[in-house]
């Protein structure tokens, strides 16, 4: 899949997604998307769009910005760095979200 870069920076992508109603700032903890003290089951969400950014030489500059939405209308943003070690459940949850995203695009 050829990735398109719609926004020049992670910050620009986040700002534009917020203008589109993706207002929650998600973190991934095991199988939950969390925002503050509230946790949402990740399987209830789908990736609406994603943007990948790669630093010119530093892997720490690499990130993916996810625009996520649930059928009930909850919309938010998850920013995930590449190569950052996370727990197995979180890694598997991201894989499942990616799988649903790829299936929807076919």
C-alpha positions in Angstrom: 0.0 0.0 0.0 1.4 3.3 -1.0 1.2 5.8 1.9 0.2 9.3 1.1 1.3 12.2 3.3 -1.6 14.6 3.6 0.0 16.8 6.3 3.6 17.9 6.5 4.0 17.2 10.3 2.4 15.2 13.1 1.3 18.5 14.7 -0.4 19.6 11.5 -2.2 16.2 11.1 -3.4 16.4 14.7 -4.6 20.0 14.3 -6.5 19.2 11.1 -8.1 16.0 12.5 -9.3 18.0 15.5 -11.0 20.4 13.1 -12.8 17.3 11.7 -14.1 16.3 15.1 -11.4 13.9 16.3 -11.2 15.6 19.6 -10.3 12.9 22.1 -6.6 12.2 22.8 -6.3 8.4 23.0 -3.6 6.3 24.6 -3.5 2.6 24.1 -3.3 0.4 27.2 -3.7 -3.3 26.6 -7.0 -3.6 24.7 -8.4 -0.3 25.7 -8.2 3.2 24.2 -8.0 5.5 27.1 -8.7 9.2 27.4 -8.1 10.4 30.9 -9.8 8.0 33.3 -12.2 6.6 30.7 -11.4 3.5 28.8 -13.0 2.3 25.6 -12.7 -1.2 24.1 -10.5 -0.8 21.1 -12.4 -3.4 19.1 -15.3 -1.0 19.0 -13.2 1.4 16.9 -12.0 1.5 13.4 -9.2 3.5 11.8 -10.7 6.2 9.6 -7.4 7.4 8.4 -3.7 7.2 9.3 -0.6 9.2 8.6 2.9 7.8 8.9 5.9 10.0 9.5 9.5 8.9 9.2 12.5 10.9 10.5 15.4 11.4 8.1 17.8 9.4 10.3 16.5 9.1 13.9 14.0 6.3 14.6 12.7 8.4 17.5 11.3 10.8 14.9 9.0 8.1 13.5 5.3 8.1 14.3 1.9 7.1 13.1 -1.2 9.3 13.7 -4.4 7.4 13.8 -7.9 9.0 13.3 -10.2 6.5 15.2 -14.0 6.4 15.3 -16.6 4.1 16.9 -20.0 3.3 15.5 -21.5 5.3 18.4 -19.8 8.4 17.2 -16.8 8.7 19.5 -13.8 10.1 17.6 -10.3 10.6 18.7 -6.6 10.5 17.8 -3.9 8.0 18.8 -0.2 8.8 18.1 2.1 5.8 18.2 5.8 5.8 17.8 7.6 3.1 15.8 9.9 0.7 17.6 8.7 1.7 21.0 8.3 -1.4 23.1 4.8 -1.9 24.3 3.0 -4.8 26.0 1.9 -7.7 23.9 -1.8 -6.9 24.3 -1.3 -3.4 23.0 0.7 -4.6 20.0 -1.9 -7.2 19.2 -4.7 -4.5 19.5 -2.9 -2.3 17.0 -2.5 -5.3 14.6 -6.2 -6.0 14.8 -7.1 -2.3 14.1 -4.7 -2.3 11.1 -6.3 -5.6 9.8 -9.8 -4.1 10.0 -8.5 -0.9 8.2 -6.9 -2.9 5.4 -10.0 -5.1 4.9 -12.2 -2.0 4.6 -10.0 -0.6 2.0 -10.1 -3.7 -0.3 
